[in-house]
Amino acid sequence: MKYNRNVYQALIMITQFGINMLVPILLCSFAGMFIDHKLGTSAWTVVLFFVGALAGFTNVFRFAKKIYETPASTRRRRTEKEYEKKD
């Protein structure tokens, strides 16, 4: 059971990394396509794509920094207490 918990936590963390990276890129790209469509240009999609990528990398960096600042033993104890409360 403990092994499954660690696997699920790792999968959740990987999913959060992906979401933190993809959402800003997609939102900025769609905003760029919308602006290009309205103005009849073709540069805003590319510019806003890179803005979204920069925002995504910043999100991932902050998330990773937050994870590694918390000692592993504290994370483990906190998650074990959370699971005990749910049972």
PyMOL Python script that loads the backbone (N, CA, C, O; Angstrom):
from pymol import cmd

cmd.read_pdbstr("""\
ATOM      1  N   MET A   1       0.821  -1.195   0.000  1.00  0.00           N
ATOM      2  CA  MET A   1       0.000   0.000   0.000  1.00  0.00           C
ATOM      3  C   MET A   1       0.863   1.256   0.000  1.00  0.00           C
ATOM      4  O   MET A   1       0.555   2.225  -0.694  1.00  0.00           O
ATOM      5  N   LYS A   2       1.948   1.239   0.781  1.00  0.00           N
ATOM      6  CA  LYS A   2       2.822   2.399   0.842  1.00  0.00           C
ATOM      7  C   LYS A   2       3.502   2.633  -0.500  1.00  0.00           C
ATOM      8  O   LYS A   2       3.697   3.778  -0.908  1.00  0.00           O
ATOM      9  N   TYR A   3       3.864   1.548  -1.189  1.00  0.00           N
ATOM     10  CA  TYR A   3       4.487   1.671  -2.505  1.00  0.00           C
ATOM     11  C   TYR A   3       3.527   2.345  -3.485  1.00  0.00           C
ATOM     12  O   TYR A   3       3.935   3.220  -4.249  1.00  0.00           O
ATOM     13  N   ASN A   4       2.276   1.949  -3.469  1.00  0.00           N
ATOM     14  CA  ASN A   4       1.281   2.543  -4.366  1.00  0.00           C
ATOM     15  C   ASN A   4       1.130   4.034  -4.105  1.00  0.00           C
ATOM     16  O   ASN A   4       0.976   4.811  -5.047  1.00  0.00           O
ATOM     17  N   ARG A   5       1.169   4.441  -2.857  1.00  0.00           N
ATOM     18  CA  ARG A   5       1.043   5.847  -2.487  1.00  0.00           C
ATOM     19  C   ARG A   5       2.175   6.669  -3.102  1.00  0.00           C
ATOM     20  O   ARG A   5       1.946   7.759  -3.624  1.00  0.00           O
ATOM     21  N   ASN A   6       3.399   6.137  -3.037  1.00  0.00           N
ATOM     22  CA  ASN A   6       4.549   6.841  -3.611  1.00  0.00           C
ATOM     23  C   ASN A   6       4.432   6.947  -5.129  1.00  0.00           C
ATOM     24  O   ASN A   6       4.782   7.973  -5.712  1.00  0.00           O
ATOM     25  N   VAL A   7       3.947   5.901  -5.758  1.00  0.00           N
ATOM     26  CA  VAL A   7       3.771   5.923  -7.208  1.00  0.00           C
ATOM     27  C   VAL A   7       2.717   6.950  -7.592  1.00  0.00           C
ATOM     28  O   VAL A   7       2.908   7.707  -8.544  1.00  0.00           O
ATOM     29  N   TYR A   8       1.622   6.985  -6.872  1.00  0.00           N
ATOM     30  CA  TYR A   8       0.565   7.959  -7.170  1.00  0.00           C
ATOM     31  C   TYR A   8       1.052   9.388  -6.947  1.00  0.00           C
ATOM     32  O   TYR A   8       0.732  10.285  -7.727  1.00  0.00           O
ATOM     33  N   GLN A   9       1.821   9.598  -5.891  1.00  0.00           N
ATOM     34  CA  GLN A   9       2.357  10.930  -5.643  1.00  0.00           C
ATOM     35  C   GLN A   9       3.298  11.359  -6.766  1.00  0.00           C
ATOM     36  O   GLN A   9       3.277  12.518  -7.180  1.00  0.00           O
ATOM     37  N   ALA A  10       4.118  10.442  -7.260  1.00  0.00           N
ATOM     38  CA  ALA A  10       5.029  10.751  -8.368  1.00  0.00           C
ATOM     39  C   ALA A  10       4.238  11.068  -9.644  1.00  0.00           C
ATOM     40  O   ALA A  10       4.580  11.997 -10.375  1.00  0.00           O
ATOM     41  N   LEU A  11       3.187  10.298  -9.905  1.00  0.00           N
ATOM     42  CA  LEU A  11       2.368  10.563 -11.088  1.00  0.00           C
ATOM     43  C   LEU A  11       1.657  11.911 -10.996  1.00  0.00           C
ATOM     44  O   LEU A  11       1.547  12.634 -11.986  1.00  0.00           O
ATOM     45  N   ILE A  12       1.181  12.236  -9.812  1.00  0.00           N
ATOM     46  CA  ILE A  12       0.524  13.531  -9.611  1.00  0.00           C
ATOM     47  C   ILE A  12       1.517  14.661  -9.838  1.00  0.00           C
ATOM     48  O   ILE A  12       1.179  15.668 -10.459  1.00  0.00           O
ATOM     49  N   MET A  13       2.733  14.503  -9.342  1.00  0.00           N
ATOM     50  CA  MET A  13       3.742  15.537  -9.518  1.00  0.00           C
ATOM     51  C   MET A  13       4.102  15.714 -10.995  1.00  0.00           C
ATOM     52  O   MET A  13       4.247  16.844 -11.462  1.00  0.00           O
ATOM     53  N   ILE A  14       4.247  14.625 -11.723  1.00  0.00           N
ATOM     54  CA  ILE A  14       4.547  14.695 -13.155  1.00  0.00           C
ATOM     55  C   ILE A  14       3.408  15.384 -13.897  1.00  0.00           C
ATOM     56  O   ILE A  14       3.641  16.201 -14.787  1.00  0.00           O
ATOM     57  N   THR A  15       2.182  15.050 -13.527  1.00  0.00           N
ATOM     58  CA  THR A  15       1.019  15.684 -14.151  1.00  0.00           C
ATOM     59  C   THR A  15       1.002  17.181 -13.877  1.00  0.00           C
ATOM     60  O   THR A  15       0.694  17.972 -14.768  1.00  0.00           O
ATOM     61  N   GLN A  16       1.328  17.568 -12.665  1.00  0.00           N
ATOM     62  CA  GLN A  16       1.366  18.991 -12.325  1.00  0.00           C
ATOM     63  C   GLN A  16       2.444  19.717 -13.127  1.00  0.00           C
ATOM     64  O   GLN A  16       2.229  20.847 -13.566  1.00  0.00           O
ATOM     65  N   PHE A  17       3.595  19.084 -13.321  1.00  0.00           N
ATOM     66  CA  PHE A  17       4.632  19.687 -14.156  1.00  0.00           C
ATOM     67  C   PHE A  17       4.115  19.913 -15.572  1.00  0.00           C
ATOM     68  O   PHE A  17       4.323  20.980 -16.149  1.00  0.00           O
ATOM     69  N   GLY A  18       3.445  18.913 -16.129  1.00  0.00           N
ATOM     70  CA  GLY A  18       2.910  19.038 -17.480  1.00  0.00           C
ATOM     71  C   GLY A  18       1.857  20.119 -17.602  1.00  0.00           C
ATOM     72  O   GLY A  18       1.865  20.902 -18.552  1.00  0.00           O
ATOM     73  N   ILE A  19       0.952  20.162 -16.638  1.00  0.00           N
ATOM     74  CA  ILE A  19      -0.101  21.181 -16.669  1.00  0.00           C
ATOM     75  C   ILE A  19       0.498  22.572 -16.514  1.00  0.00           C
ATOM     76  O   ILE A  19       0.107  23.508 -17.212  1.00  0.00           O
ATOM     77  N   ASN A  20       1.461  22.702 -15.582  1.00  0.00           N
ATOM     78  CA  ASN A  20       2.114  23.999 -15.380  1.00  0.00           C
ATOM     79  C   ASN A  20       2.842  24.473 -16.628  1.00  0.00           C
ATOM     80  O   ASN A  20       3.023  25.676 -16.815  1.00  0.00           O
ATOM     81  N   MET A  21       3.259  23.561 -17.475  1.00  0.00           N
ATOM     82  CA  MET A  21       3.977  23.936 -18.690  1.00  0.00           C
ATOM     83  C   MET A  21       3.019  24.171 -19.852  1.00  0.00           C
ATOM     84  O   MET A  21       3.187  25.135 -20.599  1.00  0.00           O
ATOM     85  N   LEU A  22       2.040  23.329 -20.013  1.00  0.00           N
ATOM     86  CA  LEU A  22       1.192  23.381 -21.203  1.00  0.00           C
ATOM     87  C   LEU A  22       0.119  24.463 -21.174  1.00  0.00           C
ATOM     88  O   LEU A  22      -0.166  25.064 -22.210  1.00  0.00           O
ATOM     89  N   VAL A  23      -0.473  24.722 -20.037  1.00  0.00           N
ATOM     90  CA  VAL A  23      -1.577  25.678 -19.967  1.00  0.00           C
ATOM     91  C   VAL A  23      -1.160  27.081 -20.423  1.00  0.00           C
ATOM     92  O   VAL A  23      -1.853  27.667 -21.256  1.00  0.00           O
ATOM     93  N   PRO A  24      -0.058  27.641 -19.912  1.00  0.00           N
ATOM     94  CA  PRO A  24       0.321  28.978 -20.394  1.00  0.00           C
ATOM     95  C   PRO A  24       0.648  29.007 -21.888  1.00  0.00           C
ATOM     96  O   PRO A  24       0.331  29.977 -22.576  1.00  0.00           O
ATOM     97  N   ILE A  25       1.277  27.951 -22.384  1.00  0.00           N
ATOM     98  CA  ILE A  25       1.612  27.907 -23.810  1.00  0.00           C
ATOM     99  C   ILE A  25       0.339  27.886 -24.647  1.00  0.00           C
ATOM    100  O   ILE A  25       0.214  28.633 -25.617  1.00  0.00           O
ATOM    101  N   LEU A  26      -0.597  27.033 -24.271  1.00  0.00           N
ATOM    102  CA  LEU A  26      -1.839  26.944 -25.046  1.00  0.00           C
ATOM    103  C   LEU A  26      -2.655  28.231 -24.974  1.00  0.00           C
ATOM    104  O   LEU A  26      -3.165  28.702 -25.990  1.00  0.00           O
ATOM    105  N   LEU A  27      -2.779  28.799 -23.779  1.00  0.00           N
ATOM    106  CA  LEU A  27      -3.553  30.037 -23.642  1.00  0.00           C
ATOM    107  C   LEU A  27      -2.933  31.178 -24.448  1.00  0.00           C
ATOM    108  O   LEU A  27      -3.638  31.902 -25.151  1.00  0.00           O
ATOM    109  N   CYS A  28      -1.637  31.331 -24.345  1.00  0.00           N
ATOM    110  CA  CYS A  28      -0.974  32.403 -25.092  1.00  0.00           C
ATOM    111  C   CYS A  28      -1.027  32.151 -26.598  1.00  0.00           C
ATOM    112  O   CYS A  28      -1.190  33.091 -27.376  1.00  0.00           O
ATOM    113  N   SER A  29      -0.892  30.899 -27.012  1.00  0.00           N
ATOM    114  CA  SER A  29      -0.961  30.592 -28.449  1.00  0.00           C
ATOM    115  C   SER A  29      -2.350  30.893 -29.006  1.00  0.00           C
ATOM    116  O   SER A  29      -2.483  31.486 -30.076  1.00  0.00           O
ATOM    117  N   PHE A  30      -3.378  30.483 -28.274  1.00  0.00           N
ATOM    118  CA  PHE A  30      -4.738  30.775 -28.741  1.00  0.00           C
ATOM    119  C   PHE A  30      -5.024  32.275 -28.733  1.00  0.00           C
ATOM    120  O   PHE A  30      -5.706  32.780 -29.625  1.00  0.00           O
ATOM    121  N   ALA A  31      -4.513  32.983 -27.739  1.00  0.00           N
ATOM    122  CA  ALA A  31      -4.674  34.434 -27.719  1.00  0.00           C
ATOM    123  C   ALA A  31      -3.961  35.052 -28.916  1.00  0.00           C
ATOM    124  O   ALA A  31      -4.479  35.980 -29.538  1.00  0.00           O
ATOM    125  N   GLY A  32      -2.788  34.549 -29.236  1.00  0.00           N
ATOM    126  CA  GLY A  32      -2.061  35.039 -30.408  1.00  0.00           C
ATOM    127  C   GLY A  32      -2.795  34.761 -31.703  1.00  0.00           C
ATOM    128  O   GLY A  32      -2.837  35.616 -32.587  1.00  0.00           O
ATOM    129  N   MET A  33      -3.374  33.575 -31.826  1.00  0.00           N
ATOM    130  CA  MET A  33      -4.150  33.257 -33.031  1.00  0.00           C
ATOM    131  C   MET A  33      -5.379  34.161 -33.140  1.00  0.00           C
ATOM    132  O   MET A  33      -5.733  34.615 -34.228  1.00  0.00           O
ATOM    133  N   PHE A  34      -6.019  34.413 -32.007  1.00  0.00           N
ATOM    134  CA  PHE A  34      -7.186  35.289 -31.999  1.00  0.00           C
ATOM    135  C   PHE A  34      -6.795  36.707 -32.430  1.00  0.00           C
ATOM    136  O   PHE A  34      -7.466  37.312 -33.265  1.00  0.00           O
ATOM    137  N   ILE A  35      -5.718  37.226 -31.862  1.00  0.00           N
ATOM    138  CA  ILE A  35      -5.256  38.575 -32.217  1.00  0.00           C
ATOM    139  C   ILE A  35      -4.848  38.634 -33.684  1.00  0.00           C
ATOM    140  O   ILE A  35      -5.177  39.593 -34.383  1.00  0.00           O
ATOM    141  N   ASP A  36      -4.129  37.608 -34.156  1.00  0.00           N
ATOM    142  CA  ASP A  36      -3.739  37.574 -35.570  1.00  0.00           C
ATOM    143  C   ASP A  36      -4.955  37.540 -36.479  1.00  0.00           C
ATOM    144  O   ASP A  36      -4.972  38.191 -37.523  1.00  0.00           O
ATOM    145  N   HIS A  37      -5.953  36.796 -36.093  1.00  0.00           N
ATOM    146  CA  HIS A  37      -7.170  36.702 -36.913  1.00  0.00           C
ATOM    147  C   HIS A  37      -7.883  38.055 -36.970  1.00  0.00           C
ATOM    148  O   HIS A  37      -8.350  38.468 -38.031  1.00  0.00           O
ATOM    149  N   LYS A  38      -7.964  38.740 -35.831  1.00  0.00           N
ATOM    150  CA  LYS A  38      -8.657  40.031 -35.770  1.00  0.00           C
ATOM    151  C   LYS A  38      -7.894  41.129 -36.503  1.00  0.00           C
ATOM    152  O   LYS A  38      -8.502  41.977 -37.155  1.00  0.00           O
ATOM    153  N   LEU A  39      -6.561  41.118 -36.400  1.00  0.00           N
ATOM    154  CA  LEU A  39      -5.756  42.176 -36.999  1.00  0.00           C
ATOM    155  C   LEU A  39      -5.254  41.843 -38.408  1.00  0.00           C
ATOM    156  O   LEU A  39      -4.760  42.720 -39.116  1.00  0.00           O
ATOM    157  N   GLY A  40      -5.380  40.588 -38.805  1.00  0.00           N
ATOM    158  CA  GLY A  40      -4.902  40.177 -40.120  1.00  0.00           C
ATOM    159  C   GLY A  40      -3.385  40.083 -40.197  1.00  0.00           C
ATOM    160  O   GLY A  40      -2.802  40.230 -41.271  1.00  0.00           O
ATOM    161  N   THR A  41      -2.752  39.840 -39.067  1.00  0.00           N
ATOM    162  CA  THR A  41      -1.290  39.696 -39.033  1.00  0.00           C
ATOM    163  C   THR A  41      -0.926  38.234 -38.831  1.00  0.00           C
ATOM    164  O   THR A  41      -1.799  37.368 -38.771  1.00  0.00           O
ATOM    165  N   SER A  42       0.375  37.966 -38.725  1.00  0.00           N
ATOM    166  CA  SER A  42       0.794  36.583 -38.484  1.00  0.00           C
ATOM    167  C   SER A  42       1.941  36.481 -37.483  1.00  0.00           C
ATOM    168  O   SER A  42       2.552  35.419 -37.363  1.00  0.00           O
ATOM    169  N   ALA A  43       2.239  37.530 -36.781  1.00  0.00           N
ATOM    170  CA  ALA A  43       3.381  37.505 -35.872  1.00  0.00           C
ATOM    171  C   ALA A  43       2.997  37.276 -34.414  1.00  0.00           C
ATOM    172  O   ALA A  43       3.811  36.770 -33.641  1.00  0.00           O
ATOM    173  N   TRP A  44       1.779  37.636 -34.021  1.00  0.00           N
ATOM    174  CA  TRP A  44       1.407  37.563 -32.616  1.00  0.00           C
ATOM    175  C   TRP A  44       1.366  36.138 -32.081  1.00  0.00           C
ATOM    176  O   TRP A  44       1.654  35.913 -30.905  1.00  0.00           O
ATOM    177  N   THR A  45       1.019  35.187 -32.912  1.00  0.00           N
ATOM    178  CA  THR A  45       0.972  33.795 -32.447  1.00  0.00           C
ATOM    179  C   THR A  45       2.358  33.338 -32.012  1.00  0.00           C
ATOM    180  O   THR A  45       2.514  32.711 -30.964  1.00  0.00           O
ATOM    181  N   VAL A  46       3.352  33.653 -32.816  1.00  0.00           N
ATOM    182  CA  VAL A  46       4.721  33.232 -32.501  1.00  0.00           C
ATOM    183  C   VAL A  46       5.224  33.948 -31.247  1.00  0.00           C
ATOM    184  O   VAL A  46       5.809  33.325 -30.361  1.00  0.00           O
ATOM    185  N   VAL A  47       4.994  35.242 -31.181  1.00  0.00           N
ATOM    186  CA  VAL A  47       5.457  36.028 -30.030  1.00  0.00           C
ATOM    187  C   VAL A  47       4.802  35.525 -28.746  1.00  0.00           C
ATOM    188  O   VAL A  47       5.481  35.289 -27.747  1.00  0.00           O
ATOM    189  N   LEU A  48       3.491  35.364 -28.777  1.00  0.00           N
ATOM    190  CA  LEU A  48       2.797  34.928 -27.566  1.00  0.00           C
ATOM    191  C   LEU A  48       3.082  33.465 -27.230  1.00  0.00           C
ATOM    192  O   LEU A  48       2.999  33.078 -26.065  1.00  0.00           O
ATOM    193  N   PHE A  49       3.416  32.648 -28.227  1.00  0.00           N
ATOM    194  CA  PHE A  49       3.838  31.283 -27.937  1.00  0.00           C
ATOM    195  C   PHE A  49       5.092  31.298 -27.063  1.00  0.00           C
ATOM    196  O   PHE A  49       5.174  30.568 -26.075  1.00  0.00           O
ATOM    197  N   PHE A  50       6.057  32.125 -27.428  1.00  0.00           N
ATOM    198  CA  PHE A  50       7.292  32.195 -26.644  1.00  0.00           C
ATOM    199  C   PHE A  50       7.049  32.826 -25.272  1.00  0.00           C
ATOM    200  O   PHE A  50       7.704  32.450 -24.300  1.00  0.00           O
ATOM    201  N   VAL A  51       6.129  33.768 -25.182  1.00  0.00           N
ATOM    202  CA  VAL A  51       5.757  34.328 -23.877  1.00  0.00           C
ATOM    203  C   VAL A  51       5.145  33.229 -23.008  1.00  0.00           C
ATOM    204  O   VAL A  51       5.458  33.130 -21.822  1.00  0.00           O
ATOM    205  N   GLY A  52       4.275  32.405 -23.593  1.00  0.00           N
ATOM    206  CA  GLY A  52       3.672  31.295 -22.863  1.00  0.00           C
ATOM    207  C   GLY A  52       4.702  30.265 -22.440  1.00  0.00           C
ATOM    208  O   GLY A  52       4.629  29.726 -21.336  1.00  0.00           O
ATOM    209  N   ALA A  53       5.666  29.988 -23.317  1.00  0.00           N
ATOM    210  CA  ALA A  53       6.725  29.039 -22.968  1.00  0.00           C
ATOM    211  C   ALA A  53       7.557  29.566 -21.809  1.00  0.00           C
ATOM    212  O   ALA A  53       7.916  28.813 -20.904  1.00  0.00           O
ATOM    213  N   LEU A  54       7.863  30.851 -21.836  1.00  0.00           N
ATOM    214  CA  LEU A  54       8.614  31.457 -20.740  1.00  0.00           C
ATOM    215  C   LEU A  54       7.818  31.391 -19.435  1.00  0.00           C
ATOM    216  O   LEU A  54       8.372  31.083 -18.381  1.00  0.00           O
ATOM    217  N   ALA A  55       6.529  31.679 -19.510  1.00  0.00           N
ATOM    218  CA  ALA A  55       5.675  31.591 -18.321  1.00  0.00           C
ATOM    219  C   ALA A  55       5.604  30.146 -17.824  1.00  0.00           C
ATOM    220  O   ALA A  55       5.630  29.908 -16.617  1.00  0.00           O
ATOM    221  N   GLY A  56       5.514  29.185 -18.735  1.00  0.00           N
ATOM    222  CA  GLY A  56       5.474  27.776 -18.349  1.00  0.00           C
ATOM    223  C   GLY A  56       6.753  27.334 -17.665  1.00  0.00           C
ATOM    224  O   GLY A  56       6.706  26.646 -16.645  1.00  0.00           O
ATOM    225  N   PHE A  57       7.905  27.724 -18.220  1.00  0.00           N
ATOM    226  CA  PHE A  57       9.180  27.375 -17.588  1.00  0.00           C
ATOM    227  C   PHE A  57       9.289  28.016 -16.209  1.00  0.00           C
ATOM    228  O   PHE A  57       9.815  27.407 -15.277  1.00  0.00           O
ATOM    229  N   THR A  58       8.795  29.239 -16.080  1.00  0.00           N
ATOM    230  CA  THR A  58       8.816  29.898 -14.784  1.00  0.00           C
ATOM    231  C   THR A  58       7.941  29.144 -13.777  1.00  0.00           C
ATOM    232  O   THR A  58       8.339  28.955 -12.628  1.00  0.00           O
ATOM    233  N   ASN A  59       6.755  28.716 -14.207  1.00  0.00           N
ATOM    234  CA  ASN A  59       5.870  27.939 -13.330  1.00  0.00           C
ATOM    235  C   ASN A  59       6.525  26.640 -12.883  1.00  0.00           C
ATOM    236  O   ASN A  59       6.480  26.287 -11.704  1.00  0.00           O
ATOM    237  N   VAL A  60       7.131  25.934 -13.825  1.00  0.00           N
ATOM    238  CA  VAL A  60       7.776  24.656 -13.503  1.00  0.00           C
ATOM    239  C   VAL A  60       8.947  24.886 -12.553  1.00  0.00           C
ATOM    240  O   VAL A  60       9.146  24.123 -11.608  1.00  0.00           O
ATOM    241  N   PHE A  61       9.719  25.940 -12.806  1.00  0.00           N
ATOM    242  CA  PHE A  61      10.851  26.243 -11.931  1.00  0.00           C
ATOM    243  C   PHE A  61      10.390  26.531 -10.508  1.00  0.00           C
ATOM    244  O   PHE A  61      10.970  26.023  -9.549  1.00  0.00           O
ATOM    245  N   ARG A  62       9.352  27.344 -10.372  1.00  0.00           N
ATOM    246  CA  ARG A  62       8.833  27.671  -9.039  1.00  0.00           C
ATOM    247  C   ARG A  62       8.284  26.432  -8.337  1.00  0.00           C
ATOM    248  O   ARG A  62       8.484  26.248  -7.137  1.00  0.00           O
ATOM    249  N   PHE A  63       7.593  25.586  -9.094  1.00  0.00           N
ATOM    250  CA  PHE A  63       7.034  24.362  -8.528  1.00  0.00           C
ATOM    251  C   PHE A  63       8.142  23.429  -8.059  1.00  0.00           C
ATOM    252  O   PHE A  63       8.069  22.870  -6.964  1.00  0.00           O
ATOM    253  N   ALA A  64       9.169  23.262  -8.891  1.00  0.00           N
ATOM    254  CA  ALA A  64      10.285  22.384  -8.524  1.00  0.00           C
ATOM    255  C   ALA A  64      11.048  22.951  -7.334  1.00  0.00           C
ATOM    256  O   ALA A  64      11.462  22.201  -6.450  1.00  0.00           O
ATOM    257  N   LYS A  65      11.235  24.242  -7.305  1.00  0.00           N
ATOM    258  CA  LYS A  65      11.938  24.875  -6.191  1.00  0.00           C
ATOM    259  C   LYS A  65      11.171  24.662  -4.889  1.00  0.00           C
ATOM    260  O   LYS A  65      11.762  24.382  -3.846  1.00  0.00           O
ATOM    261  N   LYS A  66       9.848  24.799  -4.966  1.00  0.00           N
ATOM    262  CA  LYS A  66       9.006  24.605  -3.787  1.00  0.00           C
ATOM    263  C   LYS A  66       9.092  23.161  -3.284  1.00  0.00           C
ATOM    264  O   LYS A  66       9.117  22.921  -2.077  1.00  0.00           O
ATOM    265  N   ILE A  67       9.135  22.221  -4.197  1.00  0.00           N
ATOM    266  CA  ILE A  67       9.222  20.810  -3.817  1.00  0.00           C
ATOM    267  C   ILE A  67      10.555  20.515  -3.147  1.00  0.00           C
ATOM    268  O   ILE A  67      10.598  19.844  -2.115  1.00  0.00           O
ATOM    269  N   TYR A  68      11.645  21.012  -3.728  1.00  0.00           N
ATOM    270  CA  TYR A  68      12.967  20.677  -3.203  1.00  0.00           C
ATOM    271  C   TYR A  68      13.359  21.491  -1.985  1.00  0.00           C
ATOM    272  O   TYR A  68      14.310  21.125  -1.294  1.00  0.00           O
ATOM    273  N   GLU A  69      12.658  22.588  -1.692  1.00  0.00           N
ATOM    274  CA  GLU A  69      12.927  23.330  -0.470  1.00  0.00           C
ATOM    275  C   GLU A  69      12.377  22.608   0.755  1.00  0.00           C
ATOM    276  O   GLU A  69      12.922  22.738   1.851  1.00  0.00           O
ATOM    277  N   THR A  70      11.299  21.847   0.570  1.00  0.00           N
ATOM    278  CA  THR A  70      10.701  21.088   1.668  1.00  0.00           C
ATOM    279  C   THR A  70      11.470  19.780   1.813  1.00  0.00           C
ATOM    280  O   THR A  70      11.556  19.011   0.855  1.00  0.00           O
ATOM    281  N   PRO A  71      12.031  19.513   2.993  1.00  0.00           N
ATOM    282  CA  PRO A  71      12.769  18.253   3.176  1.00  0.00           C
ATOM    283  C   PRO A  71      11.874  17.042   2.917  1.00  0.00           C
ATOM    284  O   PRO A  71      10.677  17.068   3.201  1.00  0.00           O
ATOM    285  N   ALA A  72      12.466  15.992   2.378  1.00  0.00           N
ATOM    286  CA  ALA A  72      11.701  14.793   2.023  1.00  0.00           C
ATOM    287  C   ALA A  72      11.028  14.174   3.239  1.00  0.00           C
ATOM    288  O   ALA A  72       9.900  13.690   3.146  1.00  0.00           O
ATOM    289  N   SER A  73      11.711  14.187   4.376  1.00  0.00           N
ATOM    290  CA  SER A  73      11.115  13.576   5.566  1.00  0.00           C
ATOM    291  C   SER A  73       9.867  14.340   6.003  1.00  0.00           C
ATOM    292  O   SER A  73       8.901  13.737   6.470  1.00  0.00           O
ATOM    293  N   THR A  74       9.885  15.673   5.852  1.00  0.00           N
ATOM    294  CA  THR A  74       8.711  16.473   6.203  1.00  0.00           C
ATOM    295  C   THR A  74       7.572  16.184   5.240  1.00  0.00           C
ATOM    296  O   THR A  74       6.423  16.043   5.660  1.00  0.00           O
ATOM    297  N   ARG A  75       7.881  16.096   3.946  1.00  0.00           N
ATOM    298  CA  ARG A  75       6.845  15.779   2.967  1.00  0.00           C
ATOM    299  C   ARG A  75       6.246  14.420   3.266  1.00  0.00           C
ATOM    300  O   ARG A  75       5.030  14.242   3.190  1.00  0.00           O
ATOM    301  N   ARG A  76       7.091  13.461   3.604  1.00  0.00           N
ATOM    302  CA  ARG A  76       6.614  12.111   3.863  1.00  0.00           C
ATOM    303  C   ARG A  76       5.720  12.094   5.095  1.00  0.00           C
ATOM    304  O   ARG A  76       4.654  11.478   5.074  1.00  0.00           O
ATOM    305  N   ARG A  77       6.136  12.760   6.167  1.00  0.00           N
ATOM    306  CA  ARG A  77       5.323  12.783   7.382  1.00  0.00           C
ATOM    307  C   ARG A  77       4.006  13.497   7.144  1.00  0.00           C
ATOM    308  O   ARG A  77       2.962  13.064   7.632  1.00  0.00           O
ATOM    309  N   ARG A  78       4.052  14.593   6.394  1.00  0.00           N
ATOM    310  CA  ARG A  78       2.841  15.354   6.137  1.00  0.00           C
ATOM    311  C   ARG A  78       1.855  14.515   5.325  1.00  0.00           C
ATOM    312  O   ARG A  78       0.663  14.506   5.631  1.00  0.00           O
ATOM    313  N   THR A  79       2.329  13.812   4.301  1.00  0.00           N
ATOM    314  CA  THR A  79       1.418  13.018   3.487  1.00  0.00           C
ATOM    315  C   THR A  79       0.879  11.827   4.261  1.00  0.00           C
ATOM    316  O   THR A  79      -0.281  11.453   4.087  1.00  0.00           O
ATOM    317  N   GLU A  80       1.709  11.221   5.120  1.00  0.00           N
ATOM    318  CA  GLU A  80       1.221  10.109   5.926  1.00  0.00           C
ATOM    319  C   GLU A  80       0.122  10.568   6.880  1.00  0.00           C
ATOM    320  O   GLU A  80      -0.867   9.863   7.081  1.00  0.00           O
ATOM    321  N   LYS A  81       0.299  11.765   7.474  1.00  0.00           N
ATOM    322  CA  LYS A  81      -0.733  12.297   8.373  1.00  0.00           C
ATOM    323  C   LYS A  81      -2.005  12.605   7.611  1.00  0.00           C
ATOM    324  O   LYS A  81      -3.102  12.382   8.123  1.00  0.00           O
ATOM    325  N   GLU A  82      -1.875  13.116   6.392  1.00  0.00           N
ATOM    326  CA  GLU A  82      -3.057  13.426   5.586  1.00  0.00           C
ATOM    327  C   GLU A  82      -3.827  12.144   5.256  1.00  0.00           C
ATOM    328  O   GLU A  82      -5.058  12.130   5.280  1.00  0.00           O
ATOM    329  N   TYR A  83      -3.092  11.063   4.947  1.00  0.00           N
ATOM    330  CA  TYR A  83      -3.754   9.805   4.626  1.00  0.00           C
ATOM    331  C   TYR A  83      -4.405   9.186   5.862  1.00  0.00           C
ATOM    332  O   TYR A  83      -5.469   8.573   5.771  1.00  0.00           O
ATOM    333  N   GLU A  84      -3.757   9.352   7.016  1.00  0.00           N
ATOM    334  CA  GLU A  84      -4.345   8.809   8.237  1.00  0.00           C
ATOM    335  C   GLU A  84      -5.651   9.519   8.567  1.00  0.00           C
ATOM    336  O   GLU A  84      -6.598   8.888   9.038  1.00  0.00           O
ATOM    337  N   LYS A  85      -5.708  10.811   8.328  1.00  0.00           N
ATOM    338  CA  LYS A  85      -6.937  11.580   8.592  1.00  0.00           C
ATOM    339  C   LYS A  85      -8.067  11.140   7.665  1.00  0.00           C
ATOM    340  O   LYS A  85      -9.231  11.144   8.065  1.00  0.00           O
ATOM    341  N   LYS A  86      -7.738  10.762   6.439  1.00  0.00           N
ATOM    342  CA  LYS A  86      -8.774  10.373   5.483  1.00  0.00           C
ATOM    343  C   LYS A  86      -9.359   9.008   5.824  1.00  0.00           C
ATOM    344  O   LYS A  86     -10.523   8.741   5.527  1.00  0.00           O
ATOM    345  N   ASP A  87      -8.554   8.132   6.452  1.00  0.00           N
ATOM    346  CA  ASP A  87      -9.039   6.768   6.760  1.00  0.00           C
ATOM    347  C   ASP A  87      -9.970   6.738   7.894  1.00  0.00           C
ATOM    348  O   ASP A  87     -10.456   5.670   8.265  1.00  0.00           O
TER     349      ASP A  87
END
""", "prot")
cmd.dss("prot")
cmd.show_as("cartoon", "prot")
cmd.util.cbc("prot")
cmd.orient("prot")
